[in-house]
Amino acid sequence: MTSESLMDDAALQRERIRNKSELVRAGLKKRYAAERRFRLYGLIGTAIGLGFILLLFYTIGSNAIPAFTQTMLRLEIELPAEEIDPQGTKDPEVISNANYRKYTRNALRGHFPEVKSRRDKRKLAALLSPGAAFKLRETVLADPSLIGQRVTLMMPMSDDIDQLNKGVIDTAAADGSGRVSKKQIAWFQSLKERGLVETVFNTTLFTAGDSREPELAGIWGALVGSFFTMLITLVLSFPVAVASAVYLEEFAPKNKWTQLIEININNLAAVPSIVFGLLGLAVFLNFFGLPRSAPLVGGMVLALMTLPTIIIAGRAALKSVPPSIRDAARGLGASPLQVTMHHVLPLAMPGILTGAIIGMARAVGETAPLLMIGMVAFIVDIPGGVTDPATVMPVQIYLWSDAPERAFMERTSAAIAMNALAVVLRNKFERKW
């Protein structure tokens, strides 16, 4: 082969290599462009998701802020002794039977003597919350020396007037066909111009139970119910779950029966929570006859739901303890029980506690199983024990979100915000383990 042919072959080979390189570079260019587009699409999707989350948080926060304030009316109320305590015995039963609603309405009508018709009087009385009479009665019962005097008290106004004061109802655009009439708007503006209307911090939201009147509703009853329910859940689930995890991981023989138990535990962890509610309804309520809508039953149902989570986390924590710890303890003459209780379990306890926190966090946010056992009932009184009727925070939020009054939406958002704060604190606590 001549030198010229060799040179031609080499040139042809270089040309082929150059063409292949150009094809590779073109393919890489397209691949990099596709990767950049894919990354861009991911960033756009993430940004849209974050935007919706921020919009959700903003909506909840903006709706929740007005719930922390309440519109109050300063009234000078006459407390006639001849009607409240005619015998002067200061008997609480006699004092509590007085017509306190009449006294609050008379004090309000004193500012508008021109109101004469019965219909207008009812509209005027609707400016005050029905809870004003109860607050006056509680004040008199707490201090009977007020009987026979003229006292000045701050009384809650109705939820519609509260919404009017917060700007939810536009006074300029109101035509009187809604929940607030033109006369009521005029009366409210007159009271406001006289300096009798004040906006104060809504302590009722944190100190009262549920109510059909938004201005009287609070979350304290739901918080107490949640506390009792979680207490029963923790007391029942944690010891049983830890004992089960220790037995299955350290002592149980590896045979088909223990494998069957492990499979069922894993399956129970994935069962929908409402199934546990149906189990509680059928067994705890219908068969054993336990009280309906009680934290005792709610805690038992949530304990059943939490058990698989804590058992699985506990077994994983026990399995993570190095085998050398067990071997060293046995080498020093420790019995199997001493190896587990004195060495393995203390080292695995942080992981077990983390599983317990995860299980309790899931339980505290559950609504469906509690609805099945009647904890959706309207409960006004604060529960005093695990057998008293009660509700919990998620169910309270569910009930308020379904209420037609606009003021309940504010309280729903406030309860969600405080529940979210509890989740943040729980996550901070969880990172300590």
Secondary structure, 3 states (H helix, E strand, C coil): CCHHHHHHHHHHHHHHHHHHHHHHHHHHHHHHHHHHHHHHHHHHHHHHHHHHHHHHHHHHHHHHHHHHEEEEEEEEEECCHHHHCCCCCCCHHHHHCCCHHHHHHHHHHCCCCCCCCHHHHHHHHCCECCHHHHHHHHHHHHCHHHCCCEEEEEEEECHHHHHHHCCCCCCCCCCCCCCCCHHHHHHHHHHHHCCCEEEEECCHHHHCCCCCCHHHCCCHHHHHHHHHHHHHHHHHHHHHHHHHHHHHHHHCCCCHHHHHHHHHHHHHHCCCHHHHHHHHHHHHHHHCCCCCCCHHHHHHHHHHHHHHHHHHHHHHHHHCCCHHHHHHHHHCCCCHHHHHHHHHHHHHHHHHHHHHHHHHHHHHCCCHHHHHCCCCCCCCCCCCCCCCCCCCHHHHHHHHHCCCCHHHHHHHHHHHHHHHHHHHHHHHHHCCC
